[in-house]
């Protein structure tokens, strides 16, 4: 059995904001956070070379949806889902 501290720290690491967007890969499932609210969720389609722009394919049962663009300069945060 794992120590409680190890489990909690792994959980916190998973829900922590991704500060370096360049570390994200196409297909990663993420949530977009703004002002402590989830404003979008889906799969990363692409991240710019600068790591300041992210294209997201929204998750949902409504079929194919238009990808969304998010800018780091808009104050959004990304966390892995």
Secondary structure, 3 states (H helix, E strand, C coil): CCCHHHHHHHHHHHHCECCCHHHCCCCCEEEEEECCEEEEEEEEEEECCCCCEEEEEECCCCCCCCEEEEEHHHCCEEEEC
